[in-house]
Amino acid sequence: MASTVISDKRPGYGQLLRTPGALSFLLPGFAARQPFAMLTIGIVLLVQHTTGSFGSAGAVAAVTGVSMAIFAPQSGKLADRFGQRAVLIPGVLVHTASVVLLVVLALSGAPLWALFLAAVPAGASVPQVGPMVRARWAAKLDGTPLMPTAAAFESVTDEFTFVVGPVLATALCTGVHPAAGLIAEAALTLVGGLFFAAQRATQPAYGIAASATAGPRRSALSIPGVRVLIIAFLGIGAVFGGMQVSLTAFTEEIGNPGANGLLYGIFAAGNMLAGIAMGAVAWKTGPRRRLILGYAGLTVAASLLWTAHSVLLLGALGLVVGLCIAPALITGYTIVETLIPATARTEAFTWLTGAVALGQAAAVTIAGRLADSQGSSAGFLVPAVGTVLALGTLLALRSRLKPRETSRVAARGIGHRVPVAVD
């Protein structure tokens, strides 16, 4: 029997970035995923400016989020079947045109129903660049010890976009023009999306080629563990949406709207820092236990937001909430990779991304109504309720997160020892 080299060392980010072809899709992918973090807050700030209502602004943003949640998995299925480029190019063009139409309607004083109509294609066509990048990593690194590092790196990148995106959108909307945030979002989508689509060499196998190597096609939603993770990511979306609207309302109440970008940036920075740490640690604890413990911490932190009545305290609590989100997100993406076949990778990742968008959509609607009627403190209750419900689901259905046996065997790799504990 051949000997096996045993190594407990966790591969680092440097080794990950030296993966052949990685930078060719990472750099344009980073630019193309910025709009995901800018769209909701850009809509909220523009529509609130033109209508004077956080409720109306949240409702329009919610339509965008619901549309994305519905259509994103379909986009993922099409990408798995026909290739990422075939889906991304028309999607980028439709999204850019839809956002421009939404801006024109809002500035011209169009009725709310017209904004709702424009928000549907704007949300439905949001480019699913994050899931596409994750699918490219999975195609390159499947069954290697670098996969958890890649999952952490992608979550750090996502969180960095939630540092840069909302701060940039808020600065543009408050310092340049209320529509400037959405205009920048459309421009980044167009340029970044087309450059990313041009990276054909790293595109994962699709259609017949993917099925030949990974077996028959199966919908990601048919896997029970994926459905459990969708509930968990809905709760995370409730945190993002509730924070965006409630922080905006809070800074309006204290007469300092410019502090909104700072506070949200602190929240997102905590998220990013925790993500960096997650990728650097060789975990002894299994992913299911890490997910539950991380989500419990997130629930406790989110449940305290409504008690904050000062910028200092809200910034501190926001930082803690951010620190707790990254472990849940990273571990969720790590687990889903062990649950699904290769033929459903992009679809599975888009279900999770869509769940975040749907949770965010519901949260901005409810938090907007509460902020209009009872103030920002009531809006901060939305993240608390969303995470409590999601944590309860995770605890009740955690047995469904057990990985496929083939994934557990593959995860051991050749010449490495990789922890495969599931609890």
N, C-alpha and C positions, 0 to 999 in steps of 0.2 A: 504494500500500500504506500502511495506517495506521501511524503511528510508534508505537514501544513505549517506554515510560519504563523506564529501567534503574535498578535500585536494589539495592545490595548489603547494605543494612541489614537485620539480622534483626529481625522484629517482636518486641516485648517482652511481658512478662506483663501490663503495664498495658493494652496494646492488646487482648490476648486477653480479659481480664476485662471489657472494655467491649463485648464481643460481645452483641448484644441477646438477652436471655433467659438468659444464662449463669448468673448468680447464682441464678436460680430453681431450677436443678437442682444447682448445685454445693454449696450449703449443706446441704440435706437429704441429698444424696449423700454428703457428708463424714461426717455422723453415721451413716448407714446402712452405711458400709463399715468403720467401726471394729470391728465384731464379727469380721470376717475375721481380724484380727490378734490378737484376744483368745481365739478359740475353742480353738485347739490348746494354748496355754500354760495356759488355764483348766482344760482337761481333765487335762493332765499334773499340775498342782498338786493338783487335787481327788482324782484317782484315786490318785496317789502317797501322799496323806495317808490315804486310807481303806484302801489295800492295803499300803502300805509298800514298794512295788516300782516302780522306774522302768520296768522292762520291761513290766509290766502297764499302767502309765499310758501309755507310748508306744504300746502295741498298741491301746488304746482310741482314742487320738488318731489313730492310723494308719487305723483303720476309718472314722473321720469323714473324713479326708483322701481316702481311696480313693473313698468314696461321692460326695464332692464332685467329684472328678476324672471320675468316670463320668457323673454326672448334669448337671454344669455345661454341657457342650456341648449336651446335649439342651435344657436351659433356654434357651440362646442361640438354638438353632434355632426353638424355640417363640416366643421374643420377636421374631425376625426375621419370623415368619409371622403371629402374632396380636397383636403389640404388647407392649411392656414391662409395661404396667400389668396386662394379663391374666395374665401369668406371675408378677409380683412379689407381688401381694396374697395369693394362696393360699400362695405359697412362704414369705412372712414369717410367716403364721399357723402353718403346719406346723412351721417351724423353732423358733419360740418354744415351742410345746407340746413338741417333741422334746427341747429343751435342759432344760426344766423336769423332764421325765420322767427324763432322765439324772441330774440332780442328786438327785432323790428316790431313785432306785435306788442311787446311790453312797453317799449318807448312811445308807441303811437297811441297808447291808452286803449288797446283792444279789450273787449270783455273777457272775463275770467275763463269762460268756456273755450274761447279761442286759444288762450294760453295752454289750457289742458290738451287741446287737440295737437298743438305744436310739440308739447312735452312728450307725447306718445312716441313718435319716431325718434326724437332726441334720445330717449332712454333706451328704446329697442335697439338702436344702432351703436350703442357705446362699445368701442372696440375691446374685446376680451384679451388684452395683451398680457396681463398678469398670468392667467391660466395658460396662455400659449407659451409663455416663457417657461413656466413650470413643466409643461409637456415636453419642451425641448430638453430641459435638464433630465427629465425622467428617461427620455429616449437615449440620452448619452450615458447616463450613470446607473441605469436600472440594475439592481442587485449588488451595488458597490457600497462601501462605507461612506462615500461622499454624498449619498442621497440625503441623509439628515442634515448635513452641512448646507446642501443646496436649498433645502426647505427653510432653514433658518436664514440663509442669505436672502432668499426671495421675500420672506416676511420682513426682514430689515429694510429691504428696498421698498416694499409696500408702505411700511411705516414712515420711511423717509419722504415718500410722496405725500403722506398725510401731515408731515411737517411743512414741506415746501408748498404743496398745492393750496391748502386753505389760507396760509399766510400770504402767499402771492395773490390769490384771488381777492382776499379781503383788502390788501394794500391797494390793488388796482381799483377796486370798487369804491373805496373810501377816499383814495388820494388822487385818482385820475378821473374816473367816470363810473357810475353805477353799472354800466354794461361792459366795462373793460375786462372784468374777470371772465365773463363768458366768451368774449371775443378772443382772449388769449387761450382759453380752453379749446376753442374750435381750431385755432391756428396750430397749436401743439398736436392736436389729434391728427390733423391733415399731414403735417410734415413728419412727425414721429411715426405715425401709422404707415405711411408709404415707405419710409426708409426701413422699417421693421419688415414689412412685407417683401422687400427686395432681397432679404437674407434667405435665399432659397436653399443654400447648401446645408443649413442646420435644421430645416423643416423636418419634423418627424414623419415617419412612414404613415401612409393613410390608405384608406380604401382596401383594395385587395391585398396590397403589400403588407399592411398592418395585420389583417386577419390571418394571413398565411403564417405569421410568426407568433401570434398571440391567441389563436383559437377563434371560435365564433363570436360574432358581435353580441354584446349584452348591454342593455341600458344601465347606466350608473345608478339611476333612481330605483332600480329593482333590488339593489343590495341594501339590506336593513341598516347596516352601519352607516352608510352614506346618508340615509334619512335622519338618523340620530344626529350626525354632525351638522346637517342642515339646520336642525333646531338650535344647536349650540351657536351656529354662526348667525342665526336670526337675532339671538340675544346680543351678540357682539355688534351687529348692525344697529340695534336699539341704543347701544352706548354711543356710537358715532353720531347717529341722527339726533338723539336727545342732547348731546353735548353741543353740537353745532347750533341748533336753534336756541337752546337755553343760554349758552354763553353770549350769543348775539343779543338776546333779550336783556340779559344781566348788564352788559356794558351799555346798552341804551338806557336802562334804568338809572345807572349811576352817572350818566352824561359823559361817558368816555368810550365811544364806539371803537376808537382805534385800538383799545386794549383787547378787543375780540381776537385779533390775529395772534397777539402775544400769548393769551391764555390757551388758545387752541394749539399753538405751537408748543407750549410747555407740555400739554397733554400728549401730543404726538411725539415729542422728543423722549418722554418717558417710555413710550411704546417702542421707539427705535433702539434706545439704550438696552432695554430688556431683551430685545431681539438679538442684538450683538452678543450679549452675554449667553443667551440660549445656544447660539451656534458655536461658542467657544468651549462649552462644558461637555465632557464625556459622561453622560447620564447613566447612573446605576439603576434608577427607578424606571419602570416600564412606562410607555406613553399613555396608557389609559389612566394610570394613577396620576401622572403629571397633568393630564388634561383636567381631571376632576379637581385636583388641588389648586391648579392655576385658576380654574373657573370659580372655585369657592372664594379665592382671594379677590377676584374681579367683582364678584357679587357683593362682598362686604364693602369694598371701596366705593362701588357705584351707589350703594344704599346710603352713603353718607353725604353725597353731593348736595342734596336739598338743604342740608343744614348750614352750608357756607353762605355768608353774607358780606364777605370782603374779598377784594382782589387777591390779597395774600393767601387767605385760607383756601379760596377756590383754586388758586394756582397750585398750592401744595396737594390738595386732594386730586386735582386733575393729573398731576404728575404720578401719583400713586395708581390711579386708574389706568393710566397709560402703561405703567410698569407691569400691570397685571394682564393687559390685553395680549401682549406679544406671546407669552407662554401658551395661552389658549389657542391663538391663531396658528403658531408654528406647530404645535403638537397635533392640532386638528388636520393640518395639511400633511404631516408626517403619517398619521394614521390612515388617511384616505388612500394614500399611495399603496398601503398594504392590503387594501380591501378590493381594489378594482383591477380588472385586466387591462392590458395596454390599449385595447381597442376602444376603451371608454375614458381614457385619461383626461383629455381636454374637456369632455362633457362633465366629468366629475368635478374638476376644478371650477368650471363655470357654474355648476350648481351651488358650490360653496360661495363663490363670489356673488352670485345672484341672491343667495340667502342674506348676505351682508347688505346688499342693496335693498332688498325687500324689508328687512328689519329697520334699516335706516329710513326708508320711505314711510313706514308706519310710525316710526318715532318722530320724524319731523312734523307729520300731520298732527299727531296727538299732542306733542310738546308745544307746537305752534298755537293750537287752540287753548291749551292750558296757560301758556305765557300771555296770550291776549286777555284772558279772563281773570287769571289769578296771579300772574307774575312769574318771573323766571324760576323761583323756588319750586313751584308746582311742576314746571317743565322738567326739572331734574329728577322727578319721581319716575319718569319713563325709563331711563337706564336701569333704575333699581328693579322695577317690576319685570322688565325684559330679562334681566340676568337671573332673577330668582326663578322664573318659570323655566328658563333653559337649564339651569343647574338641576332643578328637580327632574327634568327629563333625562339628563345625563346620568344621574344617580339611579334612576329606575331602569334604564335601558343600557347600562354600560356593558353588559355581556355581549351586546351586538357589535361591539367594536373589536372583537377578536379578529386578527388578520387571517387572510387565506393561508392555508398550509403551504402552498407553493411560494408565497411571498416570504414566509418565515424561513423556508429553506434557502431561497435566493439571497435573503438578507445576510446570511452567514458569510457569503462570498468565498472567494478562493484566496488563500494566503492571508486571511484576516479573521479576527474574532470580533463579531459585532453583537452587542447585546440584543436579544430577541424577546426579552420579557414583555408581557402584554399587560401586566397589572400595574 
